[in-house]
């Protein structure tokens, strides 16, 4: 028995998961939709890494707290609170 090789591009692999090109495009579109939602909301949003340090701060932080987002990257929530208390 002969098995034909697929003419599709090989799947992306990493972290034990296999993601095909169509899935990557779908995930990118979902991420872009989420980013658009975050950037147009009136609240500020943040994302932390495994060490609880800010890796993303939405632009709205400047309107809500009076700080530029870049000034807060790398801080923990405790460090952020300490700065706001001064």
N, C-alpha and C positions, 0 to 999 in steps of 0.2 A: 504494500500500500504506500502511495506517495502522498505526502502532505505538501500542499502549495504554501509558499510563504505569502503572507499578507502584503499587499502593496501599500497598506497604510503606513504612515510614519510610526516608528516604535513609540510606545508610551514613555512618558517622563517617569523616572523612578527616583525615589528618595524616601527615606524614613519608613521603609517597609510598605509604602503605599504606591499604587500605580495610578497615574492620572493621564488620561488621553487628551489630545489637543482640544477637542470639543469641550471637555470638562474644564480645562484651564481657561478657555475663553469665557465660559459661563461663570466661573469663579471670579475672573477679573471684572466682568460686567457687574456682578453682585457687589464686589468691593467698591467699584466706582459709584454705584447707586448709594451704597452706605456712606461713602465719603461725602457725596453731594448732600445727603440728608444731614449729616453731622455739621457740615459747613453752613447750612441754611437754618439750623435750629437756633433758638434764642438762648439756650443754655450752653455752657462750655462742657466739652468732653475731653477725657484724657485716656491714655492707655499706659499700662505699666509693664515692665519686664518681670522676669522671675525674681529679681531682687527688689521688687516694689519701687523701682525708679521710673519716673515719667519718661516715656519714649515718644509720646505724642500728646500734644495739647492743642485743642482747636483754637482758631483765631479769635473766637468769642471771649476767650479769657481776658483779653485786653479791655473789652467792654464791661465784663462782669467784675473783674478784680483789679483792672487798671495795670496789668502787666503784659508785656509782650510774651508770646508763647516760647520763644527761644530762651528767655530768661529762666524758664521753669524746667526745661529738659534736664534730665539727670537727677533731679531732686526726688526724694521720697515724699509721701503725703505729710509725714511728721515735719520734715524740713520746710515744706510749703506752708504748713500751718504756723510754724515758728516765725517765718518771714512775715506772714500776714498779721501776727500779733505785735510786731514792732512798730 
